[in-house]
Amino acid sequence: MPRDIVTKPRRVRPSVGHLSPLAHVFVYVLLAAMLAVDYILLAQALTLLLRNDSQYGSIGLQMYVITLGISLAVVSLPHVSAILLRRVQARVMHRGWIPVAVALLLLWAALLAAITIARIKAGMDAAGAGGLTGLVGGSTATTPTFSWTAPDTIMAFLMLGVLATSGTISFVIAWLTTRPLLVAAEKAHAQVARLRTHRDRLLAEAVKAEEAAHHATKLDAQDAVRYAGAYTTFHARLDVIRARVATRLAQRARDPESTSQIIRELRARRVVEASGPAPAVPGFPPAAAVESAPVQSMPVQSAPVESAATAEAPVVDGPPTTWGFER
Amino acid sequence: MRGAVDVETLEVFEHELAAFERAGVADLERQRTRNIAACSARLAEAQARLELISRSIERTDADIRRAEQDAARLDAKLTGGDPELHSYA
């Protein structure tokens, strides 16, 4: 069954060529979250790097500024680079901007490498210095050595992974939320065409619904006509039956026996009542009508009279309908 | 056999005829009432759908107008003289 486009319309984009406000909000929330993650990681790394100064609190403000700046650079350099590449792709900017974007990306990679190396170096220094406590007095002369499995090295590479991931995400976001102008124009025209198709389908549905309403009214009118016809037919048939009963009565009234007395009595009673649902028994019809009426079709409702008539018919020599006044 | 139809029998005939007529009329009325109800329900449904469709058409017309404006704006931006000043990306 095809989808009903009236009750469940297809969701259409409100406008082409713009990012929806909700998507904007999501993008900035995501960027801010990545910025916060980078800030926390870098704050810990820089604290470790500058532990000999920061334990006295002398480098606090400088460390905060450096941390914020580096985390901003980690998030925003890929973003700017992606936007530059998009504009070059949309031919809004000259192709000469591509080296600039690549240089920004290289700067970003160099920044990450510097942070990682500094972190590893801080770990090596901390291991060589024997920590802050200095309780191990004998090992102060050990030279710092690099090892891949040292905890600080592993932590440095984990931090590198997180920072690189956040930068990549910001690049992908910028790449996805910006579209080339040509593609946007094509999408706008496709949107217009789709909306026109939708409107045409709606017009077809309107025609169908109009026909349905017309059909409903026509059915109603036809039913009313049929009802009137059935009503008339029903009353006509009842009148026919009553006329046949009256005819039987009239035939009975002609016989010399006491039936005419019965009829007179019945008629008198009906005149007195004058409110019965059945019409009053008409006066005695002429003999020709009386003779011709019962010949046509035998009514079912006057079956006892009919059976009496057919039982009596072979006895008399006349037709069965005139048995009442043959004798 | 002559006395088979007497006044009582005729009155019984009349009574049964009246009862039959009443039953038939009541049956016809019942059918008519039911059909009227069905027809009015069908008509109301069809007209509600018509109303729905007309409102949907109005909304789609507004959407089409807006989409055409967007397309015209993007086309103007695309074919405009200075693409440096009007950037989309």
Interface residues (C-beta under 8 A of the other chain):
Chain A: V6 T7 P9 V12 P14 S15 V16 G17 I83 R86 R87 Q89 A90 R91 V92 M93 T178 R179 P180 L181 L182 A184 A185 A188 H189 Q191 V192 L195 R196 H198 R199 L202 L203 E205 A206 A209 E210 A212 A213 H215 A216 T217 L219 D220 D223 A224 Y227 A230 Y231 F234 H235 L238 I241 R242 V245 R248 L249 R252 D255 E257 S258 T259 I262 E265 L266 G276 P277 A278 Q301 S302 P304 V305 A308 A311 E312
Chain B: M1 R2 G3 A4 V5 D6 V7 T9 L10 E11 F13 E14 L17 A18 F20 E21 R22 G24 V25 L28 Q31 R32 N35 I36 C39 S40 R42 L43 A46 Q47 R49 L50 L52 I53 S54 S56 I57 T60 D61 D63 I64 R66 A67 E68 D70 A71 R73 L74 D75 K77 L78 P83 E84 S87 Y88 A89
